[in-house]
Amino acid sequence: MKPILQLYRGYANEQELIVMGHVFKRTYEYDFQKKNLKNARSIINQFRIKTIQNFDVYLKFGEKEIHTKTLDDGYFKFCIPLEKEFHFGWMEYQVSIKYKTETITSKGSFIRPHDGNLGIISDIDDTFLISHTKNIFRKIYILLFKNVNDRKVFKDVVQHYQALSSAGRNNKDEQNAFFYISSSEWNLYQFIVKFTKIHQLPRAVILLKDIKRGITDFFMSGRGDHNHKFDKIKHVLEFYPNLKYVLLGDDSQHDPFLYEQICKIFPVTVIAVYIRQTGKTQKKEVKKIMKNLESLDVSACYFKESSEAIMHSKSIEIIK
């Protein structure tokens, strides 16, 4: 059986390029049109994959071919120093693997953001994608039996995200650096890409949790340790240190606590934090965090409807 190469969106600054992916021994295509039980089977199949460790992977970059090997879970990552200036915006990269006498090649994309002042980092579940994370049984039911075309975004969230993406830009072809960082696993990458395209959310680098390789792992999807999320957000802020950041999350899990830690470590970097209220009432501990963020000169907005977040962004002149 031929190995399968999966690439993810990468990113670059003026000094370094980072691209990544997985090599699978077995995987299943997610069928976006299936409904009900067929969709459930398609989703569960995303957790029945098998990866290949220590497999040779080759990145074609300019005139060079750079070689690495996959990690124990089939994941690979190229962190490449850049020797010369190159273009801004979204660009292609090419990775290949070899199987017997055949070379298997795939193309991915990476972004080098245009010069600007703003970076946006957003959670996914219950931040823009309605997921009912607080109720694990309802979350699993929706994931299994609602296909990607039936899943919903919160009202006005697309308008807010599009405004943030173009904030401070006179050229409509230039966008601010946008990242979706979630506790969902790489297993759901194709679903997330498709969903964001359907709803015309900003094209973003997507950074997810380590891949799962068993059906039992499906039922713990998006749960457990959230430290990886903190590490990834911290990495982005260090990778683009000259940007001012807007963080968007929700109160269903740990976003407020993670974002508070980030703001304490980067006291001049984060300018605004948005937390969506997912229950009927606001949580006392979250309100306390938001008040503390304000004392750090971070503009904080704890909102129920995205229209409130839009008004807040206009009031602090992030968007027009």
JONOR-V17598 format. One record per helix or strand of 2 or more residues. SS is the DSSP state (h for helix, s for strand). FROM is the first residue (numbers start at 1). TO is the last residue. Records with the same first field share a line. If there is no record, write none. Layout:
BEGIN
SS->FROM-TO + FROM-TO
END
This chain:
BEGIN
s->4-7 + 10-12 + 16-26 + 50-51 + 56-61 + 64-69 + 75-81 + 89-99 + 102-112 + 118-122 + 177-185 + 205-209 + 244-250 + 270-276 + 299-303
h->36-45 + 136-145 + 157-166 + 186-198 + 215-218 + 227-239 + 255-265 + 284-295 + 306-315
END
